[in-house]
Amino acid sequence: MPLEQAEVDNLQRWLSHIGAGLDQYLKFEHPDALHPDSHWREYLDIPLPRQGVGIAQVTRELLDQVIPNGSPVPRPGFSAFITTGSTTASTLASAAASIASPQRYLHTAFNFLEELSLQWLAEMCGIGRLKGVYSSGGSVANLVALGGARQSAFEKYGHDPAAEGVNRPVAVYASAECHHTIQRSGGVLGIGRRAIRSIACDGDGRMRVDLLQQAIGKDKKAGILPMAIVGNAGTTNTGAIDPLRQIGEIAAEHSIWFHVDGAYGLPGILDDQISHLYQGLELADSVIVDPHKWLGASVGVAATFVRDRALLSRAFTQEPADYLEGAVEREDGSGAVIEHSLDDFGIPYFDYGVELSSPCRGVVVWALIREIGVEGMRQRVKRHNDMARYLARFADEHPNLEVLSKPTLSICCFRYTAPHVTDLDLLNQRLHRRLVRENEFMPSTTRVQGKLALRPCFIGARADRSQMDGLLQAVLRIGGELAAR
Ligand SMILES: *Cc1c(COP(=O)(O)O)cnc(C)c1O
């Protein structure tokens, strides 16, 4: 049965149905899709359809079977991951881009917002002198930044590692608390995961610069080329911020690339109570941030910032191909656009990273910042940090709670305690399972100095004080029940 094009293209009608379904979803009155007894799989698990059912039926199935069985991540009380549900502005912008500009190239409004939003984002996060490129997430953003570091380190020796491969062992220094995408980047870039030196942290989860100095000295003596130092601006585990100034100065002293992983924590600079912890950011050669974390973008948006994108281009170029021949206008620095043709792709983002086809992500970041401004972002960041700080104060004073890592940003690691309970790890593990089953206040767990901790990370645009209060009450209630057994 051929579909009626008029019906297919009636976006307003179909989007309004989906919009109503999503509004309903956000009330979180549906059953828990993760529950082993939920039935959605029975409806969805059908053989490959030979004939289509049409857009009306697809919409129906989305509304009835798919959306209500979505993820707990957008729940205001979900604090387990550092990604969140997309805000309304982000959802609208993504939908707009998927129809009106499927690619980021050609001189469209979407393409313009790609660069404008990168500049806004950099300026908002205190790195306005750097130039950016979007990618799918912190994993790829770190890879791109370290690709730049690799290029820079080898070019100093007159060698092109992107073209020829690496020809000598190198080392990258990162704290023991770094995100493991740093190690994976080492694997992908051909320097090896083992090239990542794990520098131990102090009691607050911050890289120990004395050990960093030692490790660099040892490698240099052994003829190993120091390629990069990675500083965390907000570790995934506890939100700790490494001593960026000291690390940056050591990097400068040895002419080593200084990369700052701010995937989660870079927007924390907006909170004036802790903005001083970001001193030294100006020394960075590359910085990443994930708008799909604190800024509320739908997943699939990260940015890598560097001083000079031409370096990224040497690290990631595809080299000329017939299908691209003549199609690429090199950035001439002036940003001026004279041509009016399909041959001018504008800024060659596809050479600054590992993606050719890519959605327009700039419009999403533009919408997020345009909607609430820097002040709105600042309020959100402060609100989340305040929630973690309040939780820590409350837990400090409560006889049955213990803070395991004092919050720097919006993460607070703590646990339930009771004097007669010998295995607190087990008790907190059980407590956590109960929380997840109850499906309302869901932190993750982690280990802090060997102890099992509950780890809420307050990051969702829809999360406020009431979720923190709710989590505390649930922990005290369930902890009390478990301890009484
Ligand atoms: C989340 C995170 C990453 C990885 O980002 P993805 O977007 O999940 O790929 C890298 N570094 C840090 C510090 C993170 O918190």
The ligand as an SDF file (V2000), in Angstrom:
LIG
                    3D

 15 15  0  0  0  0  0  0  0  0999 V2000
   31.4810   11.4130   30.8490 C   0  0  0  0  0  0  0  0  0  0  0  0
   32.9110   11.6660   30.7890 C   0  0  0  0  0  0  0  0  0  0  0  0
   33.6700   11.3220   29.6510 C   0  0  0  0  0  0  0  0  0  0  0  0
   33.0880   10.5400   28.5080 C   0  0  0  0  0  0  0  0  0  0  0  0
   32.0860   11.2640   27.8860 O   0  0  0  0  0  0  0  0  0  0  0  0
   30.9560   10.5680   26.9970 P   0  0  0  0  0  0  0  0  0  0  0  0
   30.1620   11.7220   26.5490 O   0  0  0  0  0  0  0  0  0  0  0  0
   30.1990    9.6450   27.9230 O   0  0  0  0  0  0  0  0  0  0  0  0
   31.6030    9.8320   25.8970 O   0  0  0  0  0  0  0  0  0  0  0  0
   35.0020   11.6870   29.6300 C   0  0  0  0  0  0  0  0  0  0  0  0
   35.5530   12.3400   30.6690 N   0  0  0  0  0  0  0  0  0  0  0  0
   34.8710   12.6610   31.7820 C   0  0  0  0  0  0  0  0  0  0  0  0
   35.5580   13.3740   32.8970 C   0  0  0  0  0  0  0  0  0  0  0  0
   33.5280   12.3360   31.8870 C   0  0  0  0  0  0  0  0  0  0  0  0
   32.8390   12.6370   32.9990 O   0  0  0  0  0  0  0  0  0  0  0  0
  1  2  1  0
  2  3  1  0
  2 14  2  0
  3  4  1  0
  3 10  2  0
  4  5  1  0
  5  6  1  0
  6  7  2  0
  6  8  1  0
  6  9  1  0
 10 11  1  0
 11 12  2  0
 12 13  1  0
 12 14  1  0
 14 15  1  0
M  END
$$$$
